[in-house]
């Protein structure tokens, strides 16, 4: 009876498509960040791509919030929808914050650990890109979604280890060379890269919550 009633009620938005568009913007920003740390491609172009994709993501989140207010029936609880898109938006905001710090400090000589952290961030966002379409059928895809979110959480743990090693190496170099300012800037870049990984883990947790509730 509920399914029949639901089909009669006009649906004003496709939340799944909006989630997927937002993830695509985040992936493009993560690709540009990795290229930036590896000096692959034009530096200014990479920074511009990150800014543009972050602005595009902001527009998408406004669409999601508008649809939440105007849609009678939503695929999930409204709070779950806003929590998921909010966590997703935090990821691209953190990428933008990292890019802004790189631009502000005119940072160019990226440590190996920074490159590795940016690479793991890209791996994580690609897992999210794979996961989001599966939300369209949670009962069928719940097991696969748990596998993907577990991999994202594992990546975050790897980033923590890389982060620690990177800071230790930067500190040792600064101590031996008397470059305190260099260490302070390194620490700032590492902080932003680590926060990107934390944000991806938050997205994984939101997806897991949906799986537990609906599958």
C-alpha contacts under 8 A as a table, 3 or more apart, distances in Angstrom:
res1	aa1	res2	aa2	distance
1	X	4	X	5.20
1	X	5	X	6.23
2	X	5	X	5.01
2	X	6	X	5.99
3	X	6	X	5.02
3	X	7	X	6.31
4	X	7	X	5.30
4	X	8	X	6.72
5	X	8	X	5.27
5	X	9	X	6.71
6	X	9	X	5.30
6	X	73	X	7.40
7	X	10	X	7.42
9	X	72	X	7.55
9	X	73	X	7.68
10	X	72	X	7.82
11	X	14	X	7.93
11	X	71	X	6.09
11	X	72	X	7.01
11	X	73	X	6.83
11	X	74	X	7.99
12	X	67	X	6.81
12	X	70	X	7.12
12	X	71	X	5.48
13	X	67	X	5.81
13	X	71	X	6.85
14	X	17	X	5.52
14	X	18	X	6.59
15	X	18	X	5.03
15	X	19	X	6.16
15	X	64	X	6.75
15	X	67	X	7.89
15	X	75	X	7.88
16	X	19	X	5.10
16	X	20	X	6.22
16	X	132	X	7.46
16	X	133	X	6.96
16	X	135	X	7.47
16	X	136	X	6.86
17	X	20	X	5.07
17	X	21	X	6.11
18	X	21	X	5.05
18	X	22	X	6.16
18	X	60	X	6.51
18	X	63	X	7.83
18	X	64	X	6.82
19	X	22	X	5.20
19	X	23	X	6.24
19	X	85	X	6.89
19	X	132	X	6.95
20	X	23	X	5.03
20	X	24	X	6.19
20	X	129	X	6.87
20	X	132	X	6.27
20	X	133	X	6.96
21	X	24	X	5.06
21	X	25	X	6.41
21	X	60	X	7.54
22	X	25	X	5.15
22	X	26	X	6.32
22	X	56	X	7.96
22	X	57	X	5.45
22	X	60	X	6.35
22	X	61	X	7.78
22	X	88	X	7.57
22	X	89	X	7.84
23	X	26	X	4.94
23	X	27	X	6.09
23	X	88	X	7.36
23	X	125	X	7.41
23	X	128	X	7.13
23	X	129	X	5.74
24	X	27	X	5.03
24	X	28	X	6.25
24	X	129	X	6.93
25	X	28	X	5.18
25	X	29	X	6.31
25	X	53	X	5.21
25	X	54	X	7.20
25	X	56	X	6.98
25	X	57	X	6.21
26	X	29	X	5.09
26	X	30	X	6.11
26	X	53	X	6.93
26	X	54	X	7.51
26	X	57	X	7.56
26	X	91	X	7.32
26	X	92	X	5.44
26	X	125	X	7.08
27	X	30	X	5.00
27	X	31	X	6.11
27	X	122	X	6.86
27	X	125	X	5.81
27	X	126	X	6.65
27	X	129	X	7.68
28	X	31	X	5.15
28	X	32	X	6.31
28	X	49	X	7.60
28	X	50	X	7.51
28	X	53	X	6.99
29	X	32	X	5.10
29	X	33	X	6.19
29	X	49	X	6.44
29	X	50	X	4.61
29	X	53	X	6.05
29	X	54	X	7.48
29	X	92	X	7.12
29	X	95	X	7.05
30	X	33	X	5.00
30	X	34	X	6.21
30	X	50	X	7.79
30	X	95	X	6.98
30	X	118	X	7.51
30	X	121	X	6.80
30	X	122	X	5.28
30	X	125	X	7.44
31	X	34	X	5.25
31	X	35	X	6.21
31	X	122	X	6.32
32	X	35	X	5.05
32	X	36	X	6.03
32	X	46	X	4.93
32	X	47	X	7.30
32	X	49	X	6.63
32	X	50	X	6.48
33	X	36	X	4.92
33	X	37	X	6.32
33	X	46	X	6.80
33	X	47	X	7.73
33	X	50	X	7.32
33	X	95	X	7.36
33	X	99	X	7.14
33	X	118	X	6.68
34	X	37	X	5.23
34	X	38	X	6.24
34	X	115	X	6.79
34	X	118	X	5.12
34	X	119	X	5.88
34	X	122	X	7.25
35	X	38	X	5.10
35	X	39	X	5.81
35	X	40	X	4.70
35	X	41	X	6.45
35	X	46	X	7.18
36	X	39	X	5.08
36	X	40	X	6.25
36	X	41	X	7.35
36	X	42	X	7.95
36	X	43	X	5.99
36	X	46	X	6.12
36	X	47	X	7.73
37	X	40	X	7.77
37	X	108	X	7.76
37	X	110	X	5.87
37	X	114	X	7.12
37	X	115	X	5.50
37	X	118	X	7.26
38	X	110	X	7.46
38	X	115	X	6.28
39	X	42	X	7.66
39	X	43	X	7.06
40	X	43	X	7.92
41	X	45	X	7.69
41	X	46	X	7.31
42	X	45	X	5.22
42	X	46	X	6.26
43	X	46	X	5.21
43	X	47	X	6.41
44	X	47	X	5.15
44	X	48	X	6.13
45	X	48	X	4.99
45	X	49	X	6.09
46	X	49	X	5.13
46	X	50	X	6.39
47	X	50	X	5.27
47	X	51	X	6.39
47	X	99	X	6.41
47	X	103	X	7.85
48	X	51	X	5.11
48	X	52	X	6.06
49	X	52	X	5.10
49	X	53	X	6.00
50	X	53	X	5.25
50	X	54	X	6.09
50	X	95	X	7.46
50	X	96	X	6.14
50	X	99	X	7.36
51	X	54	X	5.20
51	X	55	X	6.31
51	X	96	X	6.44
52	X	55	X	5.16
52	X	56	X	6.20
53	X	56	X	4.89
53	X	57	X	6.07
54	X	57	X	5.03
54	X	58	X	6.28
54	X	92	X	6.00
54	X	93	X	6.65
54	X	96	X	6.73
55	X	58	X	5.03
55	X	59	X	6.50
56	X	59	X	5.19
56	X	60	X	6.44
57	X	60	X	5.00
57	X	61	X	6.27
57	X	89	X	6.93
57	X	92	X	7.68
58	X	61	X	5.24
58	X	62	X	6.38
58	X	89	X	7.49
59	X	62	X	5.16
59	X	63	X	6.39
60	X	63	X	4.97
60	X	64	X	6.27
61	X	64	X	4.94
61	X	65	X	6.23
61	X	85	X	6.66
61	X	86	X	7.74
61	X	89	X	7.43
62	X	65	X	5.17
62	X	66	X	6.11
63	X	66	X	5.07
63	X	67	X	6.11
64	X	67	X	5.11
64	X	68	X	6.12
64	X	82	X	7.78
64	X	85	X	7.76
65	X	68	X	5.05
65	X	69	X	6.42
65	X	82	X	7.10
66	X	69	X	5.31
66	X	70	X	6.39
67	X	70	X	5.08
67	X	71	X	5.60
68	X	71	X	5.60
68	X	74	X	7.45
68	X	78	X	6.42
68	X	81	X	7.92
71	X	74	X	6.47
74	X	77	X	6.74
74	X	78	X	6.99
76	X	80	X	6.34
76	X	81	X	6.43
76	X	210	X	7.97
77	X	80	X	5.22
77	X	81	X	6.45
78	X	81	X	5.09
78	X	82	X	6.29
79	X	82	X	5.24
79	X	83	X	5.95
80	X	83	X	5.05
80	X	84	X	6.06
80	X	206	X	7.73
80	X	210	X	7.46
81	X	84	X	5.28
81	X	85	X	6.26
82	X	85	X	5.29
82	X	86	X	5.78
83	X	86	X	5.03
83	X	87	X	6.12
83	X	206	X	7.14
84	X	87	X	5.19
84	X	88	X	6.20
84	X	203	X	6.46
84	X	206	X	5.66
84	X	207	X	7.26
85	X	88	X	4.92
85	X	89	X	6.01
86	X	89	X	5.04
86	X	90	X	6.25
87	X	90	X	5.08
87	X	91	X	6.72
87	X	199	X	6.71
87	X	200	X	7.83
87	X	202	X	6.11
87	X	203	X	5.31
87	X	206	X	7.65
88	X	91	X	5.37
88	X	92	X	7.08
88	X	199	X	7.60
88	X	200	X	7.51
88	X	203	X	5.92
89	X	92	X	5.47
89	X	93	X	6.14
90	X	93	X	4.95
90	X	94	X	6.07
90	X	199	X	6.11
91	X	94	X	5.21
91	X	95	X	6.39
91	X	196	X	5.76
91	X	199	X	5.03
91	X	200	X	6.11
92	X	95	X	4.89
92	X	96	X	6.13
92	X	196	X	7.95
93	X	96	X	5.02
93	X	97	X	6.11
94	X	97	X	4.88
94	X	98	X	6.14
94	X	192	X	6.69
94	X	193	X	7.92
94	X	195	X	6.56
94	X	196	X	5.35
94	X	199	X	7.62
95	X	98	X	5.13
95	X	99	X	6.24
95	X	192	X	7.66
95	X	193	X	7.65
95	X	196	X	6.25
96	X	99	X	5.02
96	X	100	X	6.05
97	X	100	X	5.02
97	X	101	X	6.27
97	X	192	X	6.86
98	X	101	X	5.17
98	X	102	X	6.27
98	X	189	X	6.55
98	X	192	X	5.05
98	X	193	X	6.51
99	X	102	X	5.01
99	X	103	X	6.16
100	X	103	X	5.06
100	X	104	X	5.94
101	X	104	X	4.94
101	X	105	X	6.05
101	X	188	X	7.63
101	X	189	X	6.77
102	X	105	X	5.51
102	X	106	X	5.78
102	X	107	X	5.02
102	X	108	X	7.76
102	X	189	X	7.02
103	X	106	X	4.93
103	X	107	X	6.59
104	X	107	X	7.74
105	X	185	X	7.33
107	X	110	X	7.43
110	X	114	X	6.12
110	X	115	X	6.76
111	X	114	X	5.19
111	X	115	X	6.56
111	X	166	X	7.50
112	X	115	X	5.17
112	X	116	X	6.25
112	X	166	X	7.92
113	X	116	X	4.93
113	X	117	X	6.11
113	X	162	X	5.93
113	X	163	X	6.92
113	X	165	X	7.51
113	X	166	X	5.33
114	X	117	X	5.07
114	X	118	X	6.22
114	X	163	X	7.85
114	X	166	X	7.36
114	X	189	X	7.97
114	X	190	X	6.71
114	X	193	X	7.39
115	X	118	X	5.19
115	X	119	X	6.16
116	X	119	X	4.99
116	X	120	X	6.23
116	X	162	X	7.53
117	X	120	X	5.10
117	X	121	X	6.21
117	X	159	X	5.78
117	X	162	X	6.92
117	X	163	X	7.48
117	X	193	X	6.47
117	X	194	X	7.48
118	X	121	X	5.02
118	X	122	X	6.39
118	X	193	X	6.78
119	X	122	X	5.14
119	X	123	X	6.33
120	X	123	X	4.86
120	X	124	X	6.13
120	X	155	X	6.54
120	X	159	X	7.01
120	X	197	X	7.99
121	X	124	X	5.06
121	X	125	X	6.29
121	X	196	X	6.82
121	X	197	X	6.01
121	X	200	X	7.84
122	X	125	X	5.21
122	X	126	X	6.24
123	X	126	X	5.24
123	X	127	X	6.45
124	X	127	X	5.15
124	X	128	X	6.45
124	X	152	X	5.48
124	X	155	X	6.86
124	X	197	X	7.85
124	X	200	X	6.69
125	X	128	X	4.93
125	X	129	X	6.15
125	X	200	X	7.15
126	X	129	X	4.88
126	X	130	X	6.23
127	X	130	X	5.02
127	X	131	X	6.11
127	X	148	X	6.26
127	X	149	X	7.83
127	X	151	X	7.96
127	X	152	X	6.97
128	X	131	X	4.85
128	X	132	X	6.09
128	X	148	X	7.71
128	X	149	X	7.96
128	X	203	X	7.99
128	X	204	X	7.67
129	X	132	X	5.71
129	X	133	X	7.60
130	X	133	X	6.68
130	X	134	X	7.57
131	X	134	X	5.44
131	X	135	X	7.13
131	X	145	X	6.03
131	X	148	X	6.70
132	X	135	X	5.47
132	X	136	X	7.92
133	X	136	X	5.90
134	X	137	X	5.92
134	X	138	X	6.66
134	X	141	X	5.88
134	X	145	X	7.15
135	X	138	X	5.21
135	X	141	X	7.36
137	X	140	X	5.65
137	X	141	X	6.06
138	X	141	X	5.04
138	X	142	X	5.25
138	X	211	X	6.25
138	X	214	X	6.44
138	X	215	X	5.42
139	X	142	X	5.65
139	X	211	X	7.85
139	X	214	X	6.81
139	X	215	X	4.15
140	X	143	X	7.82
140	X	215	X	7.61
141	X	144	X	5.44
141	X	145	X	6.15
142	X	145	X	5.11
142	X	146	X	6.27
142	X	211	X	5.61
142	X	215	X	6.02
143	X	146	X	5.21
143	X	147	X	6.45
144	X	147	X	5.04
144	X	148	X	6.32
145	X	148	X	5.09
145	X	149	X	6.14
145	X	207	X	7.67
145	X	208	X	7.44
145	X	211	X	7.50
146	X	149	X	5.20
146	X	150	X	6.01
146	X	208	X	6.48
146	X	211	X	7.73
147	X	150	X	5.18
147	X	151	X	6.39
148	X	151	X	5.15
148	X	152	X	6.40
149	X	152	X	4.95
149	X	153	X	6.23
149	X	201	X	7.97
149	X	204	X	4.90
149	X	205	X	7.34
149	X	207	X	7.43
149	X	208	X	6.95
150	X	153	X	5.14
150	X	154	X	6.16
150	X	204	X	7.81
151	X	154	X	4.96
151	X	155	X	6.17
152	X	155	X	5.05
152	X	156	X	6.38
152	X	200	X	7.11
152	X	201	X	6.24
152	X	204	X	6.58
153	X	156	X	5.09
153	X	157	X	6.49
153	X	201	X	5.45
153	X	204	X	7.10
154	X	157	X	5.08
154	X	158	X	6.38
155	X	158	X	4.97
155	X	159	X	6.18
155	X	197	X	7.76
156	X	159	X	5.03
156	X	160	X	6.35
156	X	197	X	5.29
156	X	198	X	6.49
156	X	200	X	7.70
156	X	201	X	6.48
157	X	160	X	5.12
157	X	161	X	6.59
158	X	161	X	5.19
158	X	162	X	6.30
159	X	162	X	5.00
159	X	163	X	5.88
159	X	194	X	6.74
159	X	197	X	6.85
160	X	163	X	4.98
160	X	164	X	6.27
160	X	194	X	6.91
161	X	164	X	5.23
161	X	165	X	6.35
162	X	165	X	5.16
162	X	166	X	6.00
163	X	166	X	5.12
163	X	167	X	6.20
163	X	190	X	6.53
163	X	194	X	6.75
164	X	167	X	5.26
164	X	168	X	6.21
165	X	168	X	5.10
165	X	169	X	6.18
166	X	169	X	5.15
166	X	170	X	6.14
166	X	190	X	7.78
167	X	170	X	5.06
167	X	171	X	6.00
167	X	186	X	7.73
167	X	187	X	6.59
167	X	190	X	7.47
168	X	171	X	5.15
168	X	172	X	6.15
169	X	172	X	5.16
169	X	173	X	6.20
170	X	173	X	5.13
170	X	174	X	6.11
170	X	183	X	5.89
170	X	186	X	6.95
171	X	174	X	5.07
171	X	175	X	5.98
171	X	183	X	6.09
172	X	175	X	5.08
172	X	176	X	6.13
173	X	176	X	5.25
173	X	177	X	5.92
173	X	179	X	7.69
174	X	177	X	5.10
174	X	178	X	5.25
174	X	179	X	4.50
174	X	180	X	5.63
174	X	182	X	6.89
174	X	183	X	5.80
175	X	178	X	5.31
175	X	179	X	6.92
175	X	180	X	7.39
179	X	182	X	5.31
179	X	183	X	6.55
180	X	183	X	5.19
180	X	184	X	6.36
181	X	184	X	5.06
181	X	185	X	6.34
182	X	185	X	5.25
182	X	186	X	6.11
183	X	186	X	4.94
183	X	187	X	6.01
184	X	187	X	5.14
184	X	188	X	6.35
185	X	188	X	5.06
185	X	189	X	6.46
186	X	189	X	5.27
186	X	190	X	6.18
187	X	190	X	5.05
187	X	191	X	6.02
188	X	191	X	5.07
188	X	192	X	6.52
189	X	192	X	5.33
189	X	193	X	6.33
190	X	193	X	5.11
190	X	194	X	6.08
191	X	194	X	5.20
191	X	195	X	6.25
192	X	195	X	5.07
192	X	196	X	6.45
193	X	196	X	5.25
193	X	197	X	6.85
194	X	197	X	5.31
194	X	198	X	6.47
195	X	198	X	4.90
195	X	199	X	6.16
196	X	199	X	5.13
196	X	200	X	6.44
197	X	200	X	5.14
197	X	201	X	6.38
198	X	201	X	5.14
198	X	202	X	6.43
199	X	202	X	5.05
199	X	203	X	6.54
200	X	203	X	5.10
200	X	204	X	6.38
201	X	204	X	4.97
201	X	205	X	6.25
202	X	205	X	5.04
202	X	206	X	6.30
203	X	206	X	5.09
203	X	207	X	6.29
204	X	207	X	5.14
204	X	208	X	6.15
205	X	208	X	4.99
205	X	209	X	6.18
206	X	209	X	5.09
206	X	210	X	6.51
207	X	210	X	5.16
207	X	211	X	6.35
208	X	211	X	5.02
208	X	212	X	6.18
209	X	212	X	5.19
209	X	213	X	6.18
210	X	213	X	5.14
210	X	214	X	5.93
210	X	215	X	7.92
211	X	214	X	5.40
211	X	215	X	5.34
212	X	215	X	6.00
